Amino acid sequence: MGLGILEPSAGGHVPGTSFMGAMGPKNNVGGYEGEQMDPKLKYDTSGPVPIVLVPQPSDDPNDPLNWSLVKRDCITAILCCVSVLASCLSSILASNTIYIAIHINENVNRVAALTGYHLCGVGASGLIIVATARVWGKRHLYVLGTVLLCITSIWAGAAQSYKSLLWARIIQGVAVCPFEALVNASVGDLYCVHQRGKRMAMTNFALFGGAFMTPVVVGKITTVMGWRWPFYFVGIFAGVCVPFVFFFCPETAYRRATQYNTDLSSNSQTHILPFNGRVTPAAMDFPDPIPVLSKEAGATPIENLDTDIPPPRATFLQSLALFNGRKTSDSLWKLILRPIVLIVHPAVFWGMLTQGALIGWSVMIGVVIAYIFMMAPVRFHEEQIGYMYTGAFLGAMLGFLLAGMLADWSTRVMTRWNKGVFEPEFRILLVLPQAITGITGVFLFGWAASKPETYGWALPDFFFGMEVMGMIIGAVAASLYIVDAHRSIAVEVFTTFLLFKNFFSYALTTGAFDWLMELGTWRLFWTMGIAQIAVCALSIPMYVWGKKNRRLMQRWDILRLCRLD
C-alpha cells in the first residue's frame, strides 16, 4: 500500500500507475548523483531532477508530445482564449434579464429560460460532437465552434423576436460544446503527466472563470450601450479568434503505438524493466520496474521500436487540413452511447459530482443574487447586479492560482515519497482545499444573503467568491484524475461531465425561484451545503480504493460489457 492507496489483490501493473523516476540532483559534471538514466527511456531534463516522460513520445515528429513546449503552450493559450468567449455565453444574461424582458416586451421567466435552453443546446449536442471528435479528431470541431460563436452571437444581438433569440441561444450552445467537452482532453493530448497540472488549471479557469467576469462587464455595457452589444462584442472577438484557431491550432489527437502509452498499459501487455540499482521491484511494489511491451507477448521491446524510418514532419499547409484520417475504427453510434453508459463508472460518477455540484450551486447563487439584491431593501439595478460577480471572478482567479501551484507540486512530492511511482489518486488531494473553500462558501453565502439588510452586499459577495474558488479547484481535480487514470476514455468522460453539469444546472434554474420561496435563503443553502459535504466525502473512498477500482474497471470494462468497446 503506497501512501494510503490500497493495492489490488491480483498483482501486476495497473493502468494509470507510472514510474516517473527517483533520481538525485545534478552534479558538477552534468550527470546525476548516484543515478544513471535508462537509455531506453525519454526524460524531461529541464529541471534539477530528471523525470520519466509519461506517456513516452514516439519517434514521429508529428506526435504532439514531440512538438516544442512553446508551440504546445501557444495552442493551449489560443484554445483558452476562445473558451473564455464560449463560457461567457452561459452567463451573458445573468445581470440584464429584466432589462431585456422590458425592452423586447416579453415575460421575465421566458427571457430567463433562454439560459436554460442554451445549456440544453450544449448538453444535447455533446453526444454527437464528442463522438465525431473520437473518430476524426478535434481540430475541425474547434474551427467550426469558433465560426459558430461568431455567427450566432451576431445573430443574437440582431434578433428582432423572442423566437429568433431563442434559436440563436440554442445554436450558441452547439458552438460552446467543443470547448467545454474537448479542451481538457487536449491537455492530455499535448502534455505528459508532470506537465498537465498548471495547464489543466488554466483551461478550467478559462472554461469557468470567464463566466463570472461576464456579468460584471455585461451590466456596464447594457447600461451604456444597450443589451445587444454584449452579443456583438462576443461575435467580434470570436471573429478575431477564427484565423488563430485555423492557422495555429493543428490536430492534437494522435494514434500513438500502444508501447508508448505507459500510463494505459496493463499487466497482460507489459513488464517492468529495471531502472537503476537503487530502485528495486520491492520498493516499487511492482512485480518488475517501467512499463514496456513484453518480449514474451510477441511484441517488440521499446529499444527496438520504430525501426522503420519515421514519417516526415507535416508541412504547415498539411497541418491546416481539418481532417487527417480516422483516429479510431470504433462505430460512431457506439461512441455516441458511451458517455451515457459511463455514468455508472465509479471514477466517472465521483468526478461528475466533484466538478458538477459546485457548478450547480453557483447557478443557484446567481438566481438568489438576481432576486434578493434587486428587491427591497437593497434595490440594485442591472449594473450593480453585474458588479456582484466581481467576488466570484476573483474567487475563480484565486482558485486557478492555488490549483496551478498545488497540482504539479503535490504530485511531485507524493511521487517522491512513493519511491518514484506516480498514482493518479494523488490528484484527489486537491479536493481538500476544494472542500474548505467550497463548503464554507455555500453555507456562509446562504447565511449572509438571508439578511441583506444586516450584512449588505459585500459579505455575500465574498462568500460567493469562496464558493467559486472551490468550484475551480474541484474542476481541476476531477479533470486531472480522469486524464491521468482513464486517459483512454477521457473524451467520453468529459462528455458525461458536460451532460451532467448542463442538465443539472438547467434543472436548478427551473426550480430555483420556487425553492427559494418555499425554503427561504438560509434553509436552501443549508441543504446545498450538506449535499456538498457528502460529495466531498466521496473523495475519501475514491483515494483509498481508486487503484483497486482501476484494476476492476480493467477486468470488467463497462464499455466492453455493454458491447460498446
C-alpha positions in Angstrom: 0.0 0.0 0.0 1.5 3.3 -1.1 0.5 6.4 1.0 -2.9 5.1 1.9 -3.8 3.7 -1.5 -4.8 0.1 -1.4 -3.2 -2.3 -3.8 -5.3 -4.7 -5.9 -5.2 -8.3 -4.6 -4.1 -9.5 -8.0 -0.5 -8.4 -8.8 0.7 -6.7 -12.0 0.7 -3.3 -13.3 -2.5 -1.2 -13.1 -3.3 1.2 -15.9 -2.6 4.8 -14.7 0.3 3.9 -12.4 3.6 5.1 -13.8 7.2 5.2 -12.7 8.5 8.8 -13.1 12.0 8.5 -11.7 13.6 8.9 -8.3 16.9 10.5 -9.2 19.1 12.8 -7.3 20.2 16.3 -8.2 22.6 17.2 -11.0 26.2 17.0 -10.1 29.0 19.3 -11.3 29.9 17.3 -14.4 26.4 17.3 -15.9 25.3 13.9 -14.6 23.1 12.9 -11.7 24.3 11.9 -8.3 24.0 8.1 -7.6 21.9 7.5 -10.7 22.2 6.7 -14.4 19.3 7.5 -16.7 17.9 4.5 -18.6 18.9 4.9 -22.3 15.7 3.0 -23.3 13.5 5.9 -22.0 12.9 9.6 -22.7 13.2 12.1 -19.9 12.4 15.7 -19.1 15.8 17.1 -18.0 14.8 20.8 -18.0 14.7 20.8 -14.2 17.1 19.9 -11.4 15.6 16.3 -11.3 15.1 14.3 -14.5 11.5 13.0 -14.9 10.5 10.0 -17.0 8.0 11.1 -19.7 4.6 9.5 -19.3 3.4 8.7 -21.8 6.6 8.2 -23.8 6.8 10.3 -27.0 7.2 8.3 -30.2 9.9 9.0 -32.8 7.3 10.5 -35.1 7.9 14.3 -35.5 4.1 14.7 -35.8 3.5 13.3 -32.4 2.2 16.3 -30.3 4.5 15.2 -27.4 7.4 15.9 -29.7 6.4 19.5 -30.5 8.2 22.2 -28.7 6.7 23.3 -25.4 6.3 26.8 -26.8 4.2 25.5 -29.6 2.0 23.4 -27.3 1.6 26.3 -24.9 0.5 28.6 -27.8 -2.1 26.1 -28.8 -3.4 25.8 -25.3 -3.4 29.6 -24.9 -5.5 30.1 -28.1 -8.0 27.4 -27.0 -8.2 29.1 -23.6 -9.0 32.5 -25.2 -11.8 31.0 -27.3 -13.0 29.1 -24.2 -13.4 32.3 -22.3 -15.7 33.6 -25.1 -17.6 30.3 -25.1 -18.0 30.3 -21.3 -19.2 33.9 -21.1 -22.3 33.0 -23.2 -23.7 30.9 -20.4 -23.9 33.9 -18.1 -24.3 36.7 -20.6 -27.9 37.2 -19.4 -27.2 37.0 -15.7 -27.3 40.7 -15.0 -29.7 42.0 -17.7 -32.6 39.6 -17.9 -35.2 42.0 -16.6 -33.7 44.8 -18.8 -34.1 42.6 -21.9 -37.6 41.5 -20.9 -38.7 45.1 -20.7 -37.1 46.1 -24.0 -38.5 43.2 -26.0 -41.8 43.2 -24.2 -41.5 39.6 -23.1 -42.3 37.7 -19.9 -39.3 37.7 -17.4 -39.5 33.9 -16.9 -39.3 33.3 -20.7 -36.3 35.5 -21.0 -34.6 33.8 -18.0 -35.4 30.4 -19.7 -33.1 31.4 -22.6 -30.1 30.5 -20.4 -31.7 27.1 -19.7 -32.3 26.4 -23.4 -28.7 27.4 -24.1 -27.5 24.9 -21.5 -29.7 22.2 -23.1 -28.1 23.1 -26.5 -24.7 22.4 -25.0 -25.7 19.2 -23.5 -27.8 17.8 -26.3 -25.0 18.4 -28.9 -22.3 16.9 -26.7 -23.0 13.3 -27.6 -22.7 13.9 -31.4 -19.8 16.4 -31.2 -17.6 14.3 -29.0 -18.3 11.1 -30.9 -17.1 12.8 -34.1 -14.0 14.1 -32.2 -13.1 10.5 -31.3 -13.5 9.4 -34.9 -11.9 12.4 -36.8 -10.1 14.4 -34.2 -10.8 17.7 -32.5 -9.4 20.3 -34.9 -12.5 20.5 -37.2 -14.7 21.0 -34.2 -12.6 23.8 -32.7 -12.7 25.6 -36.1 -16.5 25.0 -36.5 -17.2 26.0 -32.9 -15.3 29.3 -33.2 -17.1 30.2 -36.5 -20.5 29.4 -34.9 -19.6 31.5 -31.9 -19.1 34.5 -34.2 -22.2 33.9 -36.3 -24.7 33.1 -33.5 -23.5 36.0 -31.3 -24.1 38.5 -34.1 -27.5 36.7 -34.8 -28.5 37.0 -31.1 -27.5 40.7 -31.0 -29.6 41.4 -34.1 -32.6 39.3 -33.2 -35.9 41.1 -33.6 -38.1 38.5 -31.9 -38.1 36.2 -29.0 -38.2 33.1 -31.3 -35.1 34.3 -33.2 -33.2 35.0 -30.0 -34.2 31.6 -28.6 -32.8 29.7 -31.6 -29.7 31.8 -31.6 -29.1 30.8 -27.9 -29.7 27.1 -28.6 -27.2 27.1 -31.5 -24.8 29.0 -29.4 -24.9 26.0 -27.1 -23.8 23.9 -30.0 -20.9 26.3 -30.6 -19.8 26.2 -27.0 -19.9 22.4 -26.7 -16.5 21.6 -28.4 -14.7 23.8 -26.0 -16.4 22.6 -22.8 -16.1 19.0 -23.8 -12.7 18.8 -25.6 -10.2 21.4 -24.3 -9.3 19.5 -21.1 -8.9 16.3 -23.2 -6.5 18.3 -25.5 -4.3 18.9 -22.5 -4.0 15.2 -22.2 -3.0 15.0 -25.9 -0.4 17.7 -25.6 1.4 17.1 -22.3 3.0 14.4 -20.2 1.7 13.7 -16.7 4.1 16.0 -14.9 3.2 19.0 -17.2 -0.6 18.9 -17.0 -1.4 20.4 -13.7 -0.8 24.1 -14.4 -2.2 23.8 -17.9 -5.3 22.0 -16.7 -5.8 24.7 -14.1 -5.6 27.3 -16.9 -8.1 25.6 -19.1 -10.6 25.2 -16.3 -10.2 28.8 -15.3 -10.9 29.8 -18.9 -13.9 27.5 -19.1 -15.5 28.5 -15.8 -13.8 31.7 -14.6 -14.7 33.7 -17.6 -18.3 33.1 -16.9 -18.1 35.0 -13.7 -16.4 38.1 -15.1 -19.1 38.3 -17.8 -22.0 39.8 -15.7 -19.6 42.5 -14.4 -18.9 43.6 -17.9 -22.3 43.0 -19.4 -24.1 45.0 -16.7 -22.0 48.1 -17.6 -22.2 47.6 -21.4 -26.0 47.1 -21.1 -26.4 50.3 -19.1 -24.3 52.4 -21.5 -24.9 50.7 -25.0 -27.9 48.5 -24.7 -28.5 44.8 -24.3 -27.5 43.8 -27.9 -23.9 45.0 -27.7 -22.6 42.2 -25.3 -23.6 39.7 -28.0 -21.9 41.9 -30.7 -18.7 42.1 -28.8 -18.6 38.3 -28.3 -19.1 37.9 -32.1 -16.4 40.4 -32.9 -13.8 38.8 -30.6 -14.8 35.3 -31.9 -14.2 36.6 -35.4 -10.7 37.7 -34.4 -10.0 34.3 -33.0 -11.1 32.4 -36.1 -7.7 32.8 -38.0 -5.7 32.0 -34.9 -7.6 28.7 -34.4 -7.5 27.9 -38.1 -3.8 28.6 -38.7 -2.2 27.8 -35.3 -4.2 25.0 -33.7 -3.3 21.8 -35.6 -4.9 18.5 -34.7 -3.9 17.3 -31.2 -5.4 13.8 -31.4 -2.7 11.2 -32.2 -2.7 7.5 -32.6 0.4 6.6 -30.7 1.6 3.0 -30.6 0.5 1.1 -27.5 4.1 0.6 -26.4 4.5 4.3 -25.7 1.3 4.7 -23.7 2.9 3.6 -20.5 0.1 5.1 -18.4 -2.5 3.0 -20.2 -0.7 -0.4 -20.4 -1.8 -3.4 -18.4 -0.1 -6.4 -16.9 -1.1 -8.5 -19.8 0.8 -6.3 -22.2 3.8 -5.1 -20.1 6.6 -6.0 -17.9 8.9 -3.6 -16.0 12.5 -3.1 -16.9 15.0 -2.3 -14.1 15.6 1.4 -13.9 18.7 1.6 -11.8 20.5 -0.1 -8.9 18.7 1.9 -6.2 15.1 1.4 -7.2 14.1 -2.2 -6.8 10.9 -4.0 -7.6 10.1 -4.5 -4.0 10.5 -0.8 -3.3 8.1 0.0 -6.1 5.6 -2.7 -5.1 5.6 -3.9 -8.7 6.5 -7.4 -10.0 9.2 -5.9 -12.1 10.1 -1.6 -12.8 8.9 0.9 -16.3 6.1 -0.4 -18.5 7.4 -1.6 -21.8 6.0 -4.3 -24.1 6.9 -7.8 -23.2 9.0 -10.0 -25.5 7.2 -13.0 -24.2 3.9 -11.5 -25.5 5.5 -11.4 -29.0 5.9 -7.7 -29.1 8.9 -5.6 -29.8 10.8 -4.2 -26.8 10.9 -0.4 -26.6 14.6 -0.2 -27.6 13.8 -1.8 -31.0 10.7 0.3 -31.7 10.4 2.5 -34.8 13.0 0.6 -36.8 11.3 1.9 -39.9 12.1 5.4 -40.9 9.8 7.9 -39.1 7.3 9.7 -41.3 8.3 13.2 -42.4 7.2 16.2 -40.5 3.9 17.6 -41.8 4.3 20.8 -43.6 2.4 23.9 -42.4 -0.1 23.6 -45.2 -0.7 20.0 -44.4 -1.3 20.9 -40.7 -4.2 23.2 -41.9 -6.3 20.2 -43.0 -9.5 19.9 -41.0 -9.2 16.1 -41.2 -6.1 13.9 -41.3 -7.6 10.4 -41.1 -9.7 8.4 -38.6 -8.4 8.3 -35.0 -10.4 5.1 -34.2 -12.1 2.3 -36.0 -14.9 2.3 -33.5 -18.5 2.7 -34.7 -19.8 6.3 -34.5 -23.1 5.1 -32.9 -21.3 3.2 -30.2 -19.2 6.3 -29.4 -22.4 8.4 -29.1 -23.8 6.0 -26.5 -20.6 5.6 -24.4 -20.9 8.8 -22.3 -24.4 7.7 -21.1 -23.1 4.2 -20.0 -20.1 5.6 -18.3 -22.3 7.3 -15.6 -22.1 4.1 -13.6 -18.3 4.0 -13.7 -17.3 4.8 -10.1 -14.5 7.2 -11.1 -16.7 9.0 -13.6 -19.5 9.3 -11.1 -17.1 10.7 -8.5 -15.7 13.2 -11.0 -19.1 14.2 -12.3 -20.3 15.2 -8.8 -16.9 16.7 -7.7 -16.9 19.0 -10.7 -20.7 19.5 -11.3 -22.2 20.0 -7.9 -20.5 23.3 -7.1 -21.2 24.5 -10.6 -24.9 23.9 -9.9 -24.7 25.8 -6.6 -23.0 28.7 -8.4 -26.1 28.8 -10.7 -28.3 28.9 -7.6 -26.3 31.7 -6.2 -26.8 33.7 -9.4 -30.6 33.2 -9.1 -30.5 34.4 -5.5 -28.4 37.5 -6.3 -30.8 38.4 -9.2 -33.8 38.1 -6.9 -32.7 39.3 -3.5 -30.5 42.2 -4.4 -32.9 43.7 -6.9 -35.6 43.8 -4.3 -36.0 45.9 -1.2 -34.1 46.8 0.9 -31.1 46.7 -1.5 -32.7 47.6 -4.8 -29.7 47.1 -7.1 -30.1 47.8 -10.8 -28.5 45.8 -13.7 -25.1 47.4 -13.5 -24.8 46.9 -9.7 -26.0 43.3 -10.0 -23.2 42.7 -12.5 -20.7 44.1 -10.1 -21.8 41.4 -7.6 -20.0 38.9 -9.7 -16.6 40.6 -9.0 -16.1 38.4 -5.9 -16.9 35.3 -8.0 -14.3 36.3 -10.6 -11.7 37.0 -8.0 -12.5 33.6 -6.4 -12.1 31.9 -9.8 -8.7 33.6 -10.2 -7.5 32.5 -6.8 -8.8 29.0 -7.4 -6.8 28.9 -10.6 -3.7 30.1 -8.9 -4.0 27.7 -6.0 -4.8 24.7 -8.2 -2.0 25.6 -10.5 0.5 25.8 -7.7 -0.7 22.7 -5.9 -1.5 20.3 -8.8 2.0 19.5 -10.1 3.9 20.3 -6.8 1.8 18.0 -4.7 2.1 15.2 -7.3 5.9 15.5 -7.4 6.1 15.4 -3.6 3.8 12.4 -3.3 5.6 10.6 -6.1 9.0 11.2 -4.4 7.5 9.9 -1.1 6.2 6.9 -3.1 9.7 6.0 -4.3 9.2 7.5 -7.8 5.9 5.8 -8.5 3.1 8.1 -9.6 -0.5 7.2 -8.7 -3.4 9.2 -10.3 -5.1 9.2 -6.9 -2.5 11.8 -5.8 -4.6 14.3 -7.8 -7.6 13.7 -5.4 -5.8 15.6 -2.7 -6.9 18.8 -4.4 -10.4 18.1 -3.1 -9.2 19.1 0.4 -8.8 22.8 -0.5 -12.0 22.5 -2.6 -13.9 21.2 0.5 -12.6 24.0 2.7 -13.4 26.9 0.4 -16.5 25.4 -1.4 -18.4 24.2 1.6 -17.6 27.3 3.6 -18.7 29.5 0.7 -22.1 27.7 0.3 -23.0 27.8 3.9 -21.9 31.3 4.7 -23.3 32.8 1.5 -26.7 31.4 2.5 -26.3 32.8 6.0 -25.2 36.3 4.8 -27.7 36.6 1.9 -30.6 35.6 4.1 -30.3 39.0 5.9 -29.2 41.6 3.3 -30.5 44.4 5.5 -27.9 43.4 8.1 -24.9 42.2 6.1 -25.4 44.2 2.9 -23.8 43.0 -0.3 -20.1 42.8 0.4 -20.2 39.8 2.7 -22.4 37.6 0.4 -20.1 38.6 -2.5 -17.0 37.5 -0.5 -18.6 34.1 0.2 -19.7 33.7 -3.4 -16.0 34.1 -4.3 -15.1 31.4 -1.8 -17.7 29.0 -3.4 -16.4 29.7 -6.9 -12.8 29.2 -5.7 -13.7 25.7 -4.5 -15.6 25.1 -7.8 -12.4 25.8 -9.9 -10.2 23.6 -7.7 -12.7 20.8 -7.9 -13.0 21.0 -11.6 -9.2 20.8 -11.9 -9.0 17.8 -9.5 -11.7 15.8 -11.4 -10.2 16.7 -14.8 -6.7 15.7 -13.9 -7.7 12.5 -12.2 -9.7 11.4 -15.3 -6.9 12.3 -17.7 -4.2 10.5 -15.6 -6.2 7.5 -14.5 -8.5 6.8 -17.5 -7.0 8.8 -20.4 -8.2 6.2 -23.0 -11.8 7.2 -22.3 -11.2 10.8 -21.2 -13.1 12.4 -24.1 -16.2 10.3 -23.4 -15.9 11.1 -19.6 -15.7 14.8 -20.2 -18.8 14.5 -22.3 -20.5 12.8 -19.3 -19.4 15.7 -17.1 -20.8 18.1 -19.7 -24.1 16.4 -19.8 -24.5 16.3 -16.0 -23.3 19.9 -15.5 -25.6 21.4 -18.1 -28.7 19.4 -17.4 -28.2 19.7 -13.6 -27.8 23.5 -13.9 -30.9 23.6 -16.2 -32.9 21.7 -13.6 -31.8 24.1 -10.9 -32.7 27.1 -12.9 -36.2 25.8 -13.5 -36.9 25.2 -9.8 -34.8 27.9 -8.2 -37.4 30.6 -7.6 -39.9 28.1 -6.2 -37.4 26.5 -3.8 -36.3 30.0 -2.7 -39.8 31.0 -1.9 -40.7 27.7 -0.2 -37.5 27.2 1.9 -36.0 30.6 2.3 -32.4 31.5 1.5 -30.8 30.1 4.6 -32.6 26.7 4.6 -32.0 26.3 0.8 -28.2 26.9 1.1 -28.0 24.8 4.3 -29.4 21.9 2.3 -27.0 22.5 -0.5 -24.1 22.7 1.9 -25.0 19.3 3.4 -25.1 17.9 -0.1 -21.7 19.3 -0.8 -20.2 17.8 2.3 -21.5 14.4 1.1 -20.0 15.0 -2.4 -16.5 15.9 -0.9 -16.7 12.9 1.4 -16.8 10.6 -1.6 -13.1 11.5 -2.3 -12.0 9.5 0.7 -13.0 6.1 -0.6 -12.0 7.2 -4.1 -8.5 7.9 -2.9 -8.2 4.7 -0.8 -9.8 2.3 -3.3 -9.2 4.2 -6.5 -6.4 1.9 -7.6 -8.5 -1.2 -6.9 -11.2 0.4 -9.0 -8.8 0.9 -11.9 -8.0 -2.8 -11.8 -11.7 -3.7 -11.5 -12.6 -1.5 -14.5 -9.8 -3.0 -16.5 -11.1 -6.5 -15.9 -14.8 -5.7 -16.0 -14.8 -3.0 -18.7 -18.2 -1.4 -18.6 -18.0 -0.5 -22.3 -17.0 -4.0 -23.2 -19.8 -5.5 -21.2 -22.3 -3.2 -23.0 -20.7 -4.1 -26.3 -19.7 -0.5 -26.9 -15.9 -1.1 -27.0 
